[in-house]
Amino acid sequence: MLTPVDFDEAPFLVIWEVTRSCGLACRHCRAEAIDLRHPDELTLDEGKALLDDIVRMGTPIVVLTGGDPLQREDLELLIAYGKQIGLRMATIPAATPRLTRDRVTSLRDVELNQMALSLDGCTAQKHDDFRRVEGSFEKTMEAAAWARELGVPLQINTVLGEWNYDDFDALAELVQSLGIVFWEVFFLVPTGRGSELQGCSAEQFENLFGRLHQLSQDVSFVVKVTEAPHYRRFVSQQQNGDETAGGKKQSSTHPGGHHGHGHGGALTVTRQGVNAGKGFCFVDHVGEVHPSGFLPIITDNVRATSIIDTYRQSPIFKELRNPDLLKGRCGQCEFRMNCGGSRARAFALTGDYLAEDPCCSYIPEGSL
């Protein structure tokens, strides 16, 4: 079990975009990735220094993302170094020809804690259309089989929006067949290429929350919801036996957290409410630090300032950790300490990262 983290001092999780280059052209890509490496990416030595600072800060988990992390030949060296200094390490390879059984074997051999694959459609046609590269679904299924065969803990990432809302049950059934330890369900934040897509409505969020919560009771793997922190409010209401109608509160509720446990050496999630800049930090391919990859505000660069100082002292990070600064319904809500609404979605839709999350239907106590 991981030691609890003080979110004023350190994030529970740091995501490092080791490269923005990728052979896919996904419709929702926040980075608008292209298949070309940037000359100013953090080097191996700079990456090791970043990992050292992350350990000193007290963060337990680092995810190496992209783009496609497999485009870095030193990916395994970074993972091995992170493991050596005590971090839990994960990565999210893209389903391209670079993803081979040999490469999955090399990730296993450096004791990667978890490998994530993206799955956004219940059929090859739907998934490949979303990823905009034919054969990406087949490669994902192939890589999932390799992970099972080689004993690499497997995570599936799925983005939900209006385009695949009706496919949830089929997606959930497919995910359950893959022998995973972790399903991370992302709700679309309209940034990057994703700004052209339609996300779920507030009512669709609530419907999916119910289905995700029921699923989490029935499966052995962790179900984690990302960019929908009001899922924590929903779970708390279920735990307290509350009933809602039309998003309006019917009885007294209290904030609560959704959590799960890792399987063996795999990753876990925290009881505390993680949000952009609050228990979470993102470092991009050239070292710029953001509260989240979906909240594209640059606060500093690790080449100039330690990530420790940026996370703890940046005015933006401090504001994001202060629930008393939230506006609208989020600022009035009794769940704001453990939810707070998606700061990234608020920024994407209103230009204000402290605004209320437009995709929550809940009416806070006393606001009627």
Contacts in CASP RR format, 6 or more apart in sequence:
PFRMAT RR
TARGET T0000
AUTHOR 0000-0000-0000
METHOD contacts of the structure
MODEL  1
MLTPVDFDEAPFLVIWEVTRSCGLACRHCRAEAIDLRHPDELTLDEGKAL
LDDIVRMGTPIVVLTGGDPLQREDLELLIAYGKQIGLRMATIPAATPRLT
RDRVTSLRDVELNQMALSLDGCTAQKHDDFRRVEGSFEKTMEAAAWAREL
GVPLQINTVLGEWNYDDFDALAELVQSLGIVFWEVFFLVPTGRGSELQGC
SAEQFENLFGRLHQLSQDVSFVVKVTEAPHYRRFVSQQQNGDETAGGKKQ
SSTHPGGHHGHGHGGALTVTRQGVNAGKGFCFVDHVGEVHPSGFLPIITD
NVRATSIIDTYRQSPIFKELRNPDLLKGRCGQCEFRMNCGGSRARAFALT
GDYLAEDPCCSYIPEGSL
1 261 0 8 1.000
1 268 0 8 1.000
2 60 0 8 1.000
2 268 0 8 1.000
2 270 0 8 1.000
3 60 0 8 1.000
4 270 0 8 1.000
4 271 0 8 1.000
4 272 0 8 1.000
5 11 0 8 1.000
5 12 0 8 1.000
5 58 0 8 1.000
5 59 0 8 1.000
5 60 0 8 1.000
5 270 0 8 1.000
5 272 0 8 1.000
5 279 0 8 1.000
7 272 0 8 1.000
7 274 0 8 1.000
7 278 0 8 1.000
7 279 0 8 1.000
7 321 0 8 1.000
8 312 0 8 1.000
8 321 0 8 1.000
9 57 0 8 1.000
9 58 0 8 1.000
9 312 0 8 1.000
10 57 0 8 1.000
10 58 0 8 1.000
10 59 0 8 1.000
10 279 0 8 1.000
10 311 0 8 1.000
11 57 0 8 1.000
11 59 0 8 1.000
11 274 0 8 1.000
11 277 0 8 1.000
11 279 0 8 1.000
11 280 0 8 1.000
11 281 0 8 1.000
11 311 0 8 1.000
12 59 0 8 1.000
12 60 0 8 1.000
12 61 0 8 1.000
12 270 0 8 1.000
12 272 0 8 1.000
12 274 0 8 1.000
12 279 0 8 1.000
12 280 0 8 1.000
13 59 0 8 1.000
13 61 0 8 1.000
13 62 0 8 1.000
13 63 0 8 1.000
13 274 0 8 1.000
13 279 0 8 1.000
13 280 0 8 1.000
13 281 0 8 1.000
14 54 0 8 1.000
14 59 0 8 1.000
14 61 0 8 1.000
14 62 0 8 1.000
14 63 0 8 1.000
14 280 0 8 1.000
14 281 0 8 1.000
14 282 0 8 1.000
14 283 0 8 1.000
14 307 0 8 1.000
15 62 0 8 1.000
15 63 0 8 1.000
15 65 0 8 1.000
15 280 0 8 1.000
15 281 0 8 1.000
15 282 0 8 1.000
15 283 0 8 1.000
15 293 0 8 1.000
16 47 0 8 1.000
16 50 0 8 1.000
16 62 0 8 1.000
16 63 0 8 1.000
16 64 0 8 1.000
16 65 0 8 1.000
16 282 0 8 1.000
16 283 0 8 1.000
17 31 0 8 1.000
17 65 0 8 1.000
17 66 0 8 1.000
17 67 0 8 1.000
17 282 0 8 1.000
17 283 0 8 1.000
17 284 0 8 1.000
17 285 0 8 1.000
17 293 0 8 1.000
18 41 0 8 1.000
18 42 0 8 1.000
18 64 0 8 1.000
18 65 0 8 1.000
18 66 0 8 1.000
18 69 0 8 1.000
18 72 0 8 1.000
18 75 0 8 1.000
18 78 0 8 1.000
18 285 0 8 1.000
19 37 0 8 1.000
19 38 0 8 1.000
19 41 0 8 1.000
19 66 0 8 1.000
19 67 0 8 1.000
19 68 0 8 1.000
19 69 0 8 1.000
19 71 0 8 1.000
19 72 0 8 1.000
19 285 0 8 1.000
20 31 0 8 1.000
20 33 0 8 1.000
20 34 0 8 1.000
20 38 0 8 1.000
20 66 0 8 1.000
20 67 0 8 1.000
20 284 0 8 1.000
20 285 0 8 1.000
21 33 0 8 1.000
21 34 0 8 1.000
21 35 0 8 1.000
21 36 0 8 1.000
21 37 0 8 1.000
21 38 0 8 1.000
21 66 0 8 1.000
21 67 0 8 1.000
21 68 0 8 1.000
21 71 0 8 1.000
22 29 0 8 1.000
22 31 0 8 1.000
22 33 0 8 1.000
22 34 0 8 1.000
22 35 0 8 1.000
22 66 0 8 1.000
22 67 0 8 1.000
22 68 0 8 1.000
22 71 0 8 1.000
22 94 0 8 1.000
22 96 0 8 1.000
23 33 0 8 1.000
23 35 0 8 1.000
23 68 0 8 1.000
23 94 0 8 1.000
23 96 0 8 1.000
23 133 0 8 1.000
24 33 0 8 1.000
24 68 0 8 1.000
24 94 0 8 1.000
24 95 0 8 1.000
24 96 0 8 1.000
24 131 0 8 1.000
24 132 0 8 1.000
24 133 0 8 1.000
24 136 0 8 1.000
25 33 0 8 1.000
25 131 0 8 1.000
25 132 0 8 1.000
25 133 0 8 1.000
26 33 0 8 1.000
26 118 0 8 1.000
26 130 0 8 1.000
26 131 0 8 1.000
26 132 0 8 1.000
26 193 0 8 1.000
27 130 0 8 1.000
27 131 0 8 1.000
27 132 0 8 1.000
27 193 0 8 1.000
27 194 0 8 1.000
27 196 0 8 1.000
27 197 0 8 1.000
28 130 0 8 1.000
28 159 0 8 1.000
28 188 0 8 1.000
28 193 0 8 1.000
28 194 0 8 1.000
28 197 0 8 1.000
29 192 0 8 1.000
29 193 0 8 1.000
29 194 0 8 1.000
30 189 0 8 1.000
30 191 0 8 1.000
30 192 0 8 1.000
30 193 0 8 1.000
30 194 0 8 1.000
30 293 0 8 1.000
30 294 0 8 1.000
30 296 0 8 1.000
31 66 0 8 1.000
31 67 0 8 1.000
31 192 0 8 1.000
32 192 0 8 1.000
32 193 0 8 1.000
33 66 0 8 1.000
33 67 0 8 1.000
33 68 0 8 1.000
37 71 0 8 1.000
38 285 0 8 1.000
38 286 0 8 1.000
40 285 0 8 1.000
40 286 0 8 1.000
41 72 0 8 1.000
41 285 0 8 1.000
41 286 0 8 1.000
42 50 0 8 1.000
42 283 0 8 1.000
42 285 0 8 1.000
42 286 0 8 1.000
42 287 0 8 1.000
42 302 0 8 1.000
42 303 0 8 1.000
44 74 0 8 1.000
44 77 0 8 1.000
44 78 0 8 1.000
46 287 0 8 1.000
46 302 0 8 1.000
46 303 0 8 1.000
47 78 0 8 1.000
48 78 0 8 1.000
48 81 0 8 1.000
49 302 0 8 1.000
50 283 0 8 1.000
50 287 0 8 1.000
50 302 0 8 1.000
50 307 0 8 1.000
51 62 0 8 1.000
51 78 0 8 1.000
51 81 0 8 1.000
51 82 0 8 1.000
51 85 0 8 1.000
51 87 0 8 1.000
52 85 0 8 1.000
53 302 0 8 1.000
53 306 0 8 1.000
53 307 0 8 1.000
53 308 0 8 1.000
54 62 0 8 1.000
54 87 0 8 1.000
54 307 0 8 1.000
55 82 0 8 1.000
55 85 0 8 1.000
55 86 0 8 1.000
55 87 0 8 1.000
56 308 0 8 1.000
57 307 0 8 1.000
57 308 0 8 1.000
57 311 0 8 1.000
59 87 0 8 1.000
59 281 0 8 1.000
60 87 0 8 1.000
60 88 0 8 1.000
61 87 0 8 1.000
61 88 0 8 1.000
61 89 0 8 1.000
61 90 0 8 1.000
61 267 0 8 1.000
62 82 0 8 1.000
62 87 0 8 1.000
62 88 0 8 1.000
62 89 0 8 1.000
62 90 0 8 1.000
63 89 0 8 1.000
63 90 0 8 1.000
63 91 0 8 1.000
63 92 0 8 1.000
63 116 0 8 1.000
64 75 0 8 1.000
64 78 0 8 1.000
64 79 0 8 1.000
64 89 0 8 1.000
64 90 0 8 1.000
64 91 0 8 1.000
64 92 0 8 1.000
65 91 0 8 1.000
65 92 0 8 1.000
66 92 0 8 1.000
66 94 0 8 1.000
66 285 0 8 1.000
67 94 0 8 1.000
68 93 0 8 1.000
68 94 0 8 1.000
68 96 0 8 1.000
68 98 0 8 1.000
69 75 0 8 1.000
69 91 0 8 1.000
69 92 0 8 1.000
69 93 0 8 1.000
70 93 0 8 1.000
70 94 0 8 1.000
70 96 0 8 1.000
70 98 0 8 1.000
70 99 0 8 1.000
70 103 0 8 1.000
71 98 0 8 1.000
72 78 0 8 1.000
75 91 0 8 1.000
75 107 0 8 1.000
76 106 0 8 1.000
76 107 0 8 1.000
76 109 0 8 1.000
76 110 0 8 1.000
79 89 0 8 1.000
79 91 0 8 1.000
79 107 0 8 1.000
79 110 0 8 1.000
79 111 0 8 1.000
79 112 0 8 1.000
80 110 0 8 1.000
80 111 0 8 1.000
82 89 0 8 1.000
83 89 0 8 1.000
83 110 0 8 1.000
83 111 0 8 1.000
88 113 0 8 1.000
88 114 0 8 1.000
88 265 0 8 1.000
88 267 0 8 1.000
89 112 0 8 1.000
89 113 0 8 1.000
90 112 0 8 1.000
90 113 0 8 1.000
90 114 0 8 1.000
90 115 0 8 1.000
90 116 0 8 1.000
90 155 0 8 1.000
90 267 0 8 1.000
91 107 0 8 1.000
91 112 0 8 1.000
91 115 0 8 1.000
91 116 0 8 1.000
92 115 0 8 1.000
92 116 0 8 1.000
92 117 0 8 1.000
92 118 0 8 1.000
92 157 0 8 1.000
93 99 0 8 1.000
93 103 0 8 1.000
93 115 0 8 1.000
93 117 0 8 1.000
93 143 0 8 1.000
94 118 0 8 1.000
95 117 0 8 1.000
95 118 0 8 1.000
95 131 0 8 1.000
95 135 0 8 1.000
95 136 0 8 1.000
95 137 0 8 1.000
95 139 0 8 1.000
95 140 0 8 1.000
95 143 0 8 1.000
96 133 0 8 1.000
96 136 0 8 1.000
96 139 0 8 1.000
97 139 0 8 1.000
99 139 0 8 1.000
99 143 0 8 1.000
101 146 0 8 1.000
101 150 0 8 1.000
104 115 0 8 1.000
104 143 0 8 1.000
104 146 0 8 1.000
104 147 0 8 1.000
104 150 0 8 1.000
104 152 0 8 1.000
105 146 0 8 1.000
105 150 0 8 1.000
107 115 0 8 1.000
107 152 0 8 1.000
108 150 0 8 1.000
108 151 0 8 1.000
108 152 0 8 1.000
112 152 0 8 1.000
113 153 0 8 1.000
113 265 0 8 1.000
113 266 0 8 1.000
113 267 0 8 1.000
114 152 0 8 1.000
114 153 0 8 1.000
114 154 0 8 1.000
114 155 0 8 1.000
114 181 0 8 1.000
114 182 0 8 1.000
114 266 0 8 1.000
114 267 0 8 1.000
115 147 0 8 1.000
115 152 0 8 1.000
115 153 0 8 1.000
115 154 0 8 1.000
115 155 0 8 1.000
116 154 0 8 1.000
116 155 0 8 1.000
116 156 0 8 1.000
116 157 0 8 1.000
116 182 0 8 1.000
116 184 0 8 1.000
117 140 0 8 1.000
117 143 0 8 1.000
117 144 0 8 1.000
117 147 0 8 1.000
117 154 0 8 1.000
117 155 0 8 1.000
117 156 0 8 1.000
117 157 0 8 1.000
118 131 0 8 1.000
118 140 0 8 1.000
118 156 0 8 1.000
118 157 0 8 1.000
118 158 0 8 1.000
118 159 0 8 1.000
119 127 0 8 1.000
119 137 0 8 1.000
119 140 0 8 1.000
119 156 0 8 1.000
119 157 0 8 1.000
119 158 0 8 1.000
119 171 0 8 1.000
119 174 0 8 1.000
119 175 0 8 1.000
120 126 0 8 1.000
120 127 0 8 1.000
120 130 0 8 1.000
120 131 0 8 1.000
120 158 0 8 1.000
120 159 0 8 1.000
120 164 0 8 1.000
121 127 0 8 1.000
121 130 0 8 1.000
121 137 0 8 1.000
121 158 0 8 1.000
121 164 0 8 1.000
121 167 0 8 1.000
121 171 0 8 1.000
122 164 0 8 1.000
122 167 0 8 1.000
122 170 0 8 1.000
122 171 0 8 1.000
122 173 0 8 1.000
122 174 0 8 1.000
123 137 0 8 1.000
124 135 0 8 1.000
124 137 0 8 1.000
124 138 0 8 1.000
126 164 0 8 1.000
126 167 0 8 1.000
127 136 0 8 1.000
127 137 0 8 1.000
127 140 0 8 1.000
128 134 0 8 1.000
128 135 0 8 1.000
128 136 0 8 1.000
128 137 0 8 1.000
130 163 0 8 1.000
130 164 0 8 1.000
131 137 0 8 1.000
144 154 0 8 1.000
144 156 0 8 1.000
144 178 0 8 1.000
144 179 0 8 1.000
144 180 0 8 1.000
146 152 0 8 1.000
147 153 0 8 1.000
147 154 0 8 1.000
148 154 0 8 1.000
148 178 0 8 1.000
148 179 0 8 1.000
153 181 0 8 1.000
153 182 0 8 1.000
153 263 0 8 1.000
153 264 0 8 1.000
153 265 0 8 1.000
153 266 0 8 1.000
153 267 0 8 1.000
154 178 0 8 1.000
154 179 0 8 1.000
154 180 0 8 1.000
154 181 0 8 1.000
154 182 0 8 1.000
155 180 0 8 1.000
155 181 0 8 1.000
155 182 0 8 1.000
155 183 0 8 1.000
155 184 0 8 1.000
155 266 0 8 1.000
155 267 0 8 1.000
156 175 0 8 1.000
156 178 0 8 1.000
156 180 0 8 1.000
156 182 0 8 1.000
156 183 0 8 1.000
156 184 0 8 1.000
157 184 0 8 1.000
157 186 0 8 1.000
158 171 0 8 1.000
158 175 0 8 1.000
158 183 0 8 1.000
158 184 0 8 1.000
158 185 0 8 1.000
158 186 0 8 1.000
159 186 0 8 1.000
159 187 0 8 1.000
159 188 0 8 1.000
160 168 0 8 1.000
160 185 0 8 1.000
160 186 0 8 1.000
160 187 0 8 1.000
160 188 0 8 1.000
160 199 0 8 1.000
160 200 0 8 1.000
160 208 0 8 1.000
161 187 0 8 1.000
161 188 0 8 1.000
161 197 0 8 1.000
161 198 0 8 1.000
161 199 0 8 1.000
161 200 0 8 1.000
161 204 0 8 1.000
162 197 0 8 1.000
162 198 0 8 1.000
162 199 0 8 1.000
162 200 0 8 1.000
162 201 0 8 1.000
162 204 0 8 1.000
163 197 0 8 1.000
163 198 0 8 1.000
164 171 0 8 1.000
165 200 0 8 1.000
165 204 0 8 1.000
165 208 0 8 1.000
168 208 0 8 1.000
168 211 0 8 1.000
169 211 0 8 1.000
172 211 0 8 1.000
172 215 0 8 1.000
175 183 0 8 1.000
176 219 0 8 1.000
179 221 0 8 1.000
180 221 0 8 1.000
181 221 0 8 1.000
181 222 0 8 1.000
181 262 0 8 1.000
181 263 0 8 1.000
181 266 0 8 1.000
182 221 0 8 1.000
182 222 0 8 1.000
182 224 0 8 1.000
182 262 0 8 1.000
182 266 0 8 1.000
182 267 0 8 1.000
183 221 0 8 1.000
183 222 0 8 1.000
183 223 0 8 1.000
183 224 0 8 1.000
184 224 0 8 1.000
184 225 0 8 1.000
184 226 0 8 1.000
185 212 0 8 1.000
185 223 0 8 1.000
185 224 0 8 1.000
185 225 0 8 1.000
185 226 0 8 1.000
185 228 0 8 1.000
186 226 0 8 1.000
186 227 0 8 1.000
187 199 0 8 1.000
187 200 0 8 1.000
187 205 0 8 1.000
187 208 0 8 1.000
187 225 0 8 1.000
187 226 0 8 1.000
187 227 0 8 1.000
187 228 0 8 1.000
187 342 0 8 1.000
187 345 0 8 1.000
187 359 0 8 1.000
188 194 0 8 1.000
188 197 0 8 1.000
188 199 0 8 1.000
188 200 0 8 1.000
188 227 0 8 1.000
189 227 0 8 1.000
189 294 0 8 1.000
189 342 0 8 1.000
189 344 0 8 1.000
189 345 0 8 1.000
189 348 0 8 1.000
190 196 0 8 1.000
190 197 0 8 1.000
190 199 0 8 1.000
190 345 0 8 1.000
190 348 0 8 1.000
190 349 0 8 1.000
191 294 0 8 1.000
191 296 0 8 1.000
191 344 0 8 1.000
191 348 0 8 1.000
195 348 0 8 1.000
199 359 0 8 1.000
200 208 0 8 1.000
200 359 0 8 1.000
201 359 0 8 1.000
202 358 0 8 1.000
202 359 0 8 1.000
202 360 0 8 1.000
202 361 0 8 1.000
203 361 0 8 1.000
205 228 0 8 1.000
205 230 0 8 1.000
205 359 0 8 1.000
205 360 0 8 1.000
205 361 0 8 1.000
206 234 0 8 1.000
206 247 0 8 1.000
206 361 0 8 1.000
209 225 0 8 1.000
209 228 0 8 1.000
209 230 0 8 1.000
209 231 0 8 1.000
209 234 0 8 1.000
209 235 0 8 1.000
210 234 0 8 1.000
212 223 0 8 1.000
212 225 0 8 1.000
212 231 0 8 1.000
213 231 0 8 1.000
213 234 0 8 1.000
213 235 0 8 1.000
213 238 0 8 1.000
215 223 0 8 1.000
216 223 0 8 1.000
216 258 0 8 1.000
220 263 0 8 1.000
221 263 0 8 1.000
222 260 0 8 1.000
222 261 0 8 1.000
222 262 0 8 1.000
222 263 0 8 1.000
222 268 0 8 1.000
222 269 0 8 1.000
224 269 0 8 1.000
225 231 0 8 1.000
225 258 0 8 1.000
227 294 0 8 1.000
227 342 0 8 1.000
227 344 0 8 1.000
227 345 0 8 1.000
228 342 0 8 1.000
228 359 0 8 1.000
229 273 0 8 1.000
229 274 0 8 1.000
229 275 0 8 1.000
229 338 0 8 1.000
229 339 0 8 1.000
229 340 0 8 1.000
229 341 0 8 1.000
229 342 0 8 1.000
229 357 0 8 1.000
230 335 0 8 1.000
230 339 0 8 1.000
230 340 0 8 1.000
230 341 0 8 1.000
230 342 0 8 1.000
230 357 0 8 1.000
230 359 0 8 1.000
230 360 0 8 1.000
230 362 0 8 1.000
231 258 0 8 1.000
232 255 0 8 1.000
232 256 0 8 1.000
232 257 0 8 1.000
232 258 0 8 1.000
232 273 0 8 1.000
232 335 0 8 1.000
232 338 0 8 1.000
232 339 0 8 1.000
233 253 0 8 1.000
233 255 0 8 1.000
233 256 0 8 1.000
233 333 0 8 1.000
233 335 0 8 1.000
233 338 0 8 1.000
233 339 0 8 1.000
233 360 0 8 1.000
233 362 0 8 1.000
235 256 0 8 1.000
235 257 0 8 1.000
235 258 0 8 1.000
236 253 0 8 1.000
236 254 0 8 1.000
236 255 0 8 1.000
236 256 0 8 1.000
236 257 0 8 1.000
236 335 0 8 1.000
236 338 0 8 1.000
237 244 0 8 1.000
237 253 0 8 1.000
239 256 0 8 1.000
240 252 0 8 1.000
240 253 0 8 1.000
240 254 0 8 1.000
241 251 0 8 1.000
242 249 0 8 1.000
242 250 0 8 1.000
242 251 0 8 1.000
242 252 0 8 1.000
242 253 0 8 1.000
243 250 0 8 1.000
243 251 0 8 1.000
244 250 0 8 1.000
244 362 0 8 1.000
246 361 0 8 1.000
247 361 0 8 1.000
247 362 0 8 1.000
247 363 0 8 1.000
248 363 0 8 1.000
248 368 0 8 1.000
249 362 0 8 1.000
249 363 0 8 1.000
249 364 0 8 1.000
249 365 0 8 1.000
252 365 0 8 1.000
253 334 0 8 1.000
253 335 0 8 1.000
253 365 0 8 1.000
254 334 0 8 1.000
255 334 0 8 1.000
255 335 0 8 1.000
255 336 0 8 1.000
255 337 0 8 1.000
255 338 0 8 1.000
255 339 0 8 1.000
256 335 0 8 1.000
256 338 0 8 1.000
257 271 0 8 1.000
257 272 0 8 1.000
257 273 0 8 1.000
257 338 0 8 1.000
258 269 0 8 1.000
259 268 0 8 1.000
259 269 0 8 1.000
259 270 0 8 1.000
259 271 0 8 1.000
260 268 0 8 1.000
260 269 0 8 1.000
261 268 0 8 1.000
262 268 0 8 1.000
272 279 0 8 1.000
272 338 0 8 1.000
273 279 0 8 1.000
273 338 0 8 1.000
273 339 0 8 1.000
274 280 0 8 1.000
275 320 0 8 1.000
275 340 0 8 1.000
275 341 0 8 1.000
275 342 0 8 1.000
275 343 0 8 1.000
276 291 0 8 1.000
276 292 0 8 1.000
276 294 0 8 1.000
276 295 0 8 1.000
276 320 0 8 1.000
276 342 0 8 1.000
276 343 0 8 1.000
276 344 0 8 1.000
276 353 0 8 1.000
277 291 0 8 1.000
277 292 0 8 1.000
277 295 0 8 1.000
277 311 0 8 1.000
277 317 0 8 1.000
277 320 0 8 1.000
277 321 0 8 1.000
277 343 0 8 1.000
278 320 0 8 1.000
278 321 0 8 1.000
280 291 0 8 1.000
280 292 0 8 1.000
281 289 0 8 1.000
281 290 0 8 1.000
281 291 0 8 1.000
281 307 0 8 1.000
281 311 0 8 1.000
281 317 0 8 1.000
282 289 0 8 1.000
282 290 0 8 1.000
282 291 0 8 1.000
282 292 0 8 1.000
282 293 0 8 1.000
282 295 0 8 1.000
283 289 0 8 1.000
283 290 0 8 1.000
283 302 0 8 1.000
283 307 0 8 1.000
284 290 0 8 1.000
284 293 0 8 1.000
286 301 0 8 1.000
287 301 0 8 1.000
287 302 0 8 1.000
287 303 0 8 1.000
288 298 0 8 1.000
288 300 0 8 1.000
288 301 0 8 1.000
289 298 0 8 1.000
289 299 0 8 1.000
289 300 0 8 1.000
289 301 0 8 1.000
289 302 0 8 1.000
289 307 0 8 1.000
289 310 0 8 1.000
289 311 0 8 1.000
289 314 0 8 1.000
290 296 0 8 1.000
290 297 0 8 1.000
290 298 0 8 1.000
290 299 0 8 1.000
291 297 0 8 1.000
291 299 0 8 1.000
291 316 0 8 1.000
291 317 0 8 1.000
291 320 0 8 1.000
291 343 0 8 1.000
291 353 0 8 1.000
292 343 0 8 1.000
292 344 0 8 1.000
293 344 0 8 1.000
294 344 0 8 1.000
294 345 0 8 1.000
294 348 0 8 1.000
295 343 0 8 1.000
295 344 0 8 1.000
295 347 0 8 1.000
295 353 0 8 1.000
297 316 0 8 1.000
297 347 0 8 1.000
297 353 0 8 1.000
299 310 0 8 1.000
299 314 0 8 1.000
299 316 0 8 1.000
299 317 0 8 1.000
300 309 0 8 1.000
300 310 0 8 1.000
300 314 0 8 1.000
302 310 0 8 1.000
310 317 0 8 1.000
311 317 0 8 1.000
316 353 0 8 1.000
319 325 0 8 1.000
319 353 0 8 1.000
319 354 0 8 1.000
320 343 0 8 1.000
320 353 0 8 1.000
323 331 0 8 1.000
323 336 0 8 1.000
323 337 0 8 1.000
323 340 0 8 1.000
324 331 0 8 1.000
325 354 0 8 1.000
326 333 0 8 1.000
326 336 0 8 1.000
326 340 0 8 1.000
326 341 0 8 1.000
326 354 0 8 1.000
326 356 0 8 1.000
327 352 0 8 1.000
327 354 0 8 1.000
327 355 0 8 1.000
327 356 0 8 1.000
328 355 0 8 1.000
328 356 0 8 1.000
329 356 0 8 1.000
329 360 0 8 1.000
329 362 0 8 1.000
329 363 0 8 1.000
329 364 0 8 1.000
329 367 0 8 1.000
330 336 0 8 1.000
330 339 0 8 1.000
330 340 0 8 1.000
330 341 0 8 1.000
330 346 0 8 1.000
330 355 0 8 1.000
330 356 0 8 1.000
330 357 0 8 1.000
330 360 0 8 1.000
331 340 0 8 1.000
331 356 0 8 1.000
331 364 0 8 1.000
332 364 0 8 1.000
332 366 0 8 1.000
332 367 0 8 1.000
333 339 0 8 1.000
333 340 0 8 1.000
333 362 0 8 1.000
333 364 0 8 1.000
334 364 0 8 1.000
334 365 0 8 1.000
335 362 0 8 1.000
335 364 0 8 1.000
340 357 0 8 1.000
341 356 0 8 1.000
341 357 0 8 1.000
341 360 0 8 1.000
342 357 0 8 1.000
342 359 0 8 1.000
343 353 0 8 1.000
343 354 0 8 1.000
344 353 0 8 1.000
345 357 0 8 1.000
345 358 0 8 1.000
345 359 0 8 1.000
346 352 0 8 1.000
346 353 0 8 1.000
346 354 0 8 1.000
346 355 0 8 1.000
346 356 0 8 1.000
346 357 0 8 1.000
346 358 0 8 1.000
347 353 0 8 1.000
347 355 0 8 1.000
349 355 0 8 1.000
349 358 0 8 1.000
350 358 0 8 1.000
END
